[in-house]
Amino acid sequence: MIVAAPAILSDHWMIIGRQEDTGFGGRIDLLAIAPDASLILIELKRSRTPREVVAQAIDYATWLEKLDAEEISRIYSRYSDGKDLAQAFNNRFGATLDETNLNQSHQIVIVASSLDSSSERISDI
């Protein structure tokens, strides 16, 4: 649902990756980019304790902060069936992707659902 309509979370983000292996024994759920070229790690959770969720997200953020522009472009290429990240960024945000600013900052967003199917958003952990 979020991939089909990312504005559910923010209308200022573009999804650039999904189910990428982190090397920490897991895969991120979604990766997005903001107009300032910061990356947003989006984790979707159901019925897990907050401590486990936060620990996993921090592990994944460690992976995220080490990504360089080439790796981020490859992630987008896999996600988009070979499309170019710089061109997609320009199409989405009307600006040139400055690789020197790419991934200079990032956010973790955890989207959790409780047993009663209500949703809660915890951001900027």
N, C-alpha and C positions, 0 to 999 in steps of 0.2 A: 504494500500500500504506500509506503514512504518513497520507494523508488519511483512509482508511478506518479506520485504527487509530493515532491520534496518540500513544497511550500507548507505542508502540514507542520513541519518543524521550523522552517525559516524560508521566506521568499528571497533571501539574500545569499543562498547557498546553491552550489551545483554539485550533484553527486558525481564522483569521479572513480569510485571503486567499490567493490563488494566482495566479501568472502576472501580477502587476501590473507595468506599465511604470514604469521608474525615471527615464527621461529621460537615462540614461547609455548608451543604446544596447542596453539589455537589460531583462530581466524577472526579478523575484525568483521563486524557485520557490514558497516558502510563507512565510506570515506567521502568527505565533501571538501569543497574549496570555497572560500569567501572572496569577495571582490578585492580584498587587500592581500590575497595570495596566502592567507593563513589556512591551515588544514583543520578540519573538524572530524574527529573520530566519533562515530555514532554507534553505540552498542544498544542492542535490543534485548531485553531480558524479561523472563517470566519466572516467577516463583523461586527466586534465589535470595539469599541473605544479603543485606547491604554490604557487609564486609567482603564477601566473595566478589561481588560486582565491582566494588571500588578497586580491590586488589588486581583483578583481571584488567580493568581499564587502565590502571597505572602501568602494568606490564606492557600492554599494547601501546601506550603513549611513549614508552621507552623505545619501542621499535619505530614508531612514527617520527620521533624527533631526529632520528638518524637518516631518514630518507633524503636523498638529494634530488635535484630536478630531473635527472635522467630516470631514476627509479619511479618517481611520481608520474612521469610521462608514460612509462611502460605500464604502470597500474591502470592509468586511464585508457591506454590503447587496448589492454585486455578487456576492460569493462565495456568499452564502446565499439568493439569489433574493428579495431585498427584506426580509429579516428585520432586526430592530432589534438593534444591538450591545449596548446597555445591558440589554435584556431577556435576551438570550442569555448575557451575562456573569453576570447574576443567577441565571439557571437553572443555569449550569455551576458557579459558585463560591459561590452562596448569599450574595452580597454585592452592594452597590450599586457600580456603576462610577463612581469618582470621576474626573471628567474633568480635574481639576487634577493628578492623579497619572499620567494616561494619557501614556505615552511619555516619562516623565521619565528612564527608563533603558531600555537595550535590550541584547540579546545577539546575537551571530552564532553560528550553529551550522552547521557544514559536515558533511554526511554524504557520504562518498566511498566508492566501491566500486572495488576493484582488478580487474585482468583475470581473477583467479581467482574473482570473484564474492563474495569475503569483504567484510565491511563494517567500516568504522572511523568513529568519531565524534570529531571535534575540536570542542571547544566553548569558549566564552568567549575568543575571539581578541581 
